[in-house]
Amino acid sequence: MEDTPTGSSLRTLHNQVPVLTGESSFEWDGRASGGSVVADATYVIVLRFRDSCGNEVSRKVVATVDNTPPAVNIAYPRTTDNLPLIVEVQGTVQDEHAQSYRTEYGVGSAPDGWAVIGQGISAAPPAGLPAAILGRWNTYGLEAGPHAVRVVAIDQVANERIVIVPVSLVVRSNLITALATVPELFSPNADSRLDTAAVRFGLDETVITTLEIQTAAGARVRRILDAQTFQRGPRVAQWDGLNDSGQPVADGDYTVSLQAALASNPLLRQEEKVTVTLDRTVPVITVVRPSGG
């Protein structure tokens, strides 16, 4: 912004007001001279002072008006979707002055309470993808019937937006009780920090298990477990960011696919998926001031 305002005057807040030595304050309520609220934008407030001898000086301060709540979109799940055990809530949360958002689920068509399943500051889609992951909801143990997912977003000046999507859970036989990657973002660059992603999963029966890493399009990158039999209980596997040929894969989002077949009846099957992000790229730092060394 230039030092000298280029726009027209919207309102005179005070005129010829005596000011004593020391600190003083003035307030602007974001309205123009006619009383209407001004549009969201950055404005310059000009203060001009004159002493008893006629000496004058002016000072300028910048104020930003923001009356717009964050833009929130829940792309998945939708009301008509048949939900898996692990629901990755996907969408976007965007605001120029974002402060925070939280993703929650509640029981019933009009929940009395909400449980947090994800949170952040803002959420823009990763490159090449239509939406970001706003939260992960494990529905194991929840009764069939109506539920709801919502995102509550607030910006730095307390503008708030709430988006709610009603959903329904159906009765199913669960072979898998849990699936998660820890951490969800890892960096296998041999620096001994977050070099592997632990795939943690739970089983409710003795099952034949296959665990794969896939691209977003579903192509297999790495098979970690190949038709191995496990009894009921928690399990952990590791992915080091390599493909089946032992070569490092490119940075990006990958799908962890857990496939389970009941050992006593392999026709009873279940597959669950979660997303893991791989990032080996170091930060880019640009110094704009001072310039020229």
N, C-alpha and C positions, 0 to 999 in steps of 0.2 A: 504494500500500500504506500502511496506517495505521502510525503509529509504534509502537503496542502490538500485539504478536501476538495474534490472536484464536483460533488453533487450539490443540490440545492438544500437550503435549510428546511428541516422538517418541523422543528419546534424550538421555541425559545423557552428554556426552563426557568431562568431567572434573569432579571434585567435591573441594573443599577442597585444591586444589593450590597449594603455595607458588610465588609469582612474584617474582623479583628485579627491582630497578629496571632499566629498559632494555627492549629489545624481546624479545618472546616470541611463539611461534606454536603453534597447535593445528591439527589436521587432522580433517576429517570425510570419511569414505569413501562418503557417500550411502546409508548403511544405517540402518534403525531399530534400536531396542534389541534386537529379536529376531534381528537379522542379515539380515533381508530388505531388498532394495533398494527405496527409496522410489519412488513414482510421479514421473514428470516433472512438475515444478512449481517455483515459486519459494518458498524457505523463508527463515525468519528465524532467525539464530543469535544467541542472547542471551548476553552475557558479563557476569557480576556480580563485582565486586571489593570486597574489604573489607580495610582496613588494620588495623594492630595496635591502633588506638584505636577500632575499631568503625565507622569511617566507611565508607559504602557508596556505590558508583556502578555504574551498568549502561550497557552499550553494545550496540548491535544492528548486525549486518551481514547483508546479503542474499546468498544463494547460490541459483543456479538449477541444477537437476538436469535433464539432457537425455541420455537413453540411446537415443533414437529416431533412426534414420538418416533421411536425406532421402527424401521420397516421389518416386519417379521413374516416369514413364509414357512409353513410346514409342508414339504413336498411328500414326505412319507413318515408315518402311515397315513392313509386316507380312510375314511369311514367304511368303505366297502372292501378294504383289503383283508385277506385271510392271513393272520399274523403268525409268524414262527415263534419259537421259544424266546430267542434273543431278538429283540426289536431295536434296530438302529434308527433312531429318530433323525430324519434328514431334512434340511432346509437351509434358510439363510436368516441372519440377524445383522442388519446394517444400519449405521447411523454415523453422521459426521462427528458427533460428540458422544460416542458410545461409552457407557459405564459398565454395564453387566447384563447378563441374561441368565436365566435358569430354566431348565427343562424338567418337567414334572409329570407324574401320572397320578390318577386318582381312581378310586373304585366307585362304580355306579354311573348313571347317566348325569347326575348332578353331585359330584363328589363333595363330601364335607371336609376332607383333608387331602393334602397333596404330598407326595414323596419326591424328593429331588433325584433325578437320574443323570443330570449333566448340567454344566455351567461354564461360563466363559465371559469374555468382554464383547466380542462381536464374532460373526461367523460368515465369511465369504466362501464361495465354492472354490475348491482347489482347481488348479489349471486342468482344463479338459473335462471337468466333472460338473454336473448341474447343481449340486448341493453339497453342503458340508454336514458332518455328523454332529448333531446337537446333543445327543445323549444316547445311552445304551440301557435298554429296559429288559431285565430278565423276568419273564412272566411265570417262571416255575413256581408252583404252589398256589397261584392265584385261581380263584374260582371262575368258571366260565360265566359269561354274561357281559353286560355293558361296563365299559371303563372309559377313561378319557385321558388324552395327552395334551399338555399345554406348554407354551413357551411364554415366559414373562420377561420382557426386556425393558430396561430403564436407561435413560441417558444422563449426562452429567448435570442437567438442570431439572431432573425428576420427571421429565415426560415419560410416560409409561404406555406400553402396548401389551395386551394379552391376547394370544391366539389359542383357541381350544379346538381339538379334533376329537369327536366321539369315536370310539372304536369298540369292537366286541371280541372277546376271547371265546374260543370253542373248546369243547372237551376233546382231549387227545391223550394217547398213551405215550409218555415221555421215556425214552431210553437215555436221553441227554438231559442233565439237570443244570449245567452251567457251561459257558464258553467265554473266555476273555483272553486278551493279550496284555502282558505286563512287561514293559510299558507299551502304550498304544503307539508311541512314536519312538523309534530307536535308530541308532547310528552305528552300523557295523564297520568302523574305520580303524579297528585295532588300536584304539587309544585307551582301552580298558574301562571305558565309560559308556554304558548303554549299548554294548556291542551285540547283544542278543535280545530277542524277544521271547519271553516265556509264554507258551500257550497253555493256559490252565483250563481244564474241563472236568466235569463231573458226570458220572454214569449212574443210572438207577437200576441197571440190570447187568448181567454178564453179556457182553456184546463183542462183535467183531468190528474193529475200529480202523478207519482209514482217515488220515489227516493230511491235507494238501494245502499248499500255498498257490493261489491262482491270481491271474491278472483280473482287472475289472471286467474284462470280456469273458472270463471263465476258462481261459487257457491255463493248463497246469504249468507251474514254474518249478515246484519242488514237492515231492511226496515224502513226508516225514515219517508217517506210519503207514504200513501197507498190510491191511487185513490182519491186524494183530488183535488177539483176544484179551480183553481185560475184564476183571470182575467189578462189581459195584463199588463205587467210591471215587475220590478225587485223583486226578492224574495231571502230570506236567510234562510238556515236550518243549524243545528249544528250536528256534530258527535263527540261523546265523547270517541271513541275507544272501545266501548262495542258492543257485539253481541246482537242478539234478546233475548237471555236468561239473559242479564245483566252481562255477563262475559267479562273480558278483552281479546281482541284478541292478537295474537302474533305479534311481530315486523315484518314489511315488507311492500311491496307495495300492495295497494288495488285499486280497480276500483270503481269510483263513477258513477253510471248509472242513468241517468235522462230520464224517459220515459213520453212522452206527447201524449195525444189523443185529437183531436179537440172536444170540448164539443158538438157542433152542428152536428158533424159527426165523431163518434169515430173510424171509419175505417181509417181516415187520422191520421197517427201516425208518431212520430219521436223519435228516441233515440240517445242521445249523451253521451259520456263517457270521463272521465279524470282520471288521476292517483293521489292518495294521498299516502304519506309514513308515517308510524307510527314507532316511535323509542323511546322506554322507557329505553334502555340500556345505562348505564353510561359509560363514557370513561374509557379505560384501560390505566394506566400510568405505564411505566417501567423505572426505574432509572438504568442506566448502569455505570455511574460514579458519585461520588465515589462508590466503591463496598465494601462489607463487613462491612457496618455501618460506 
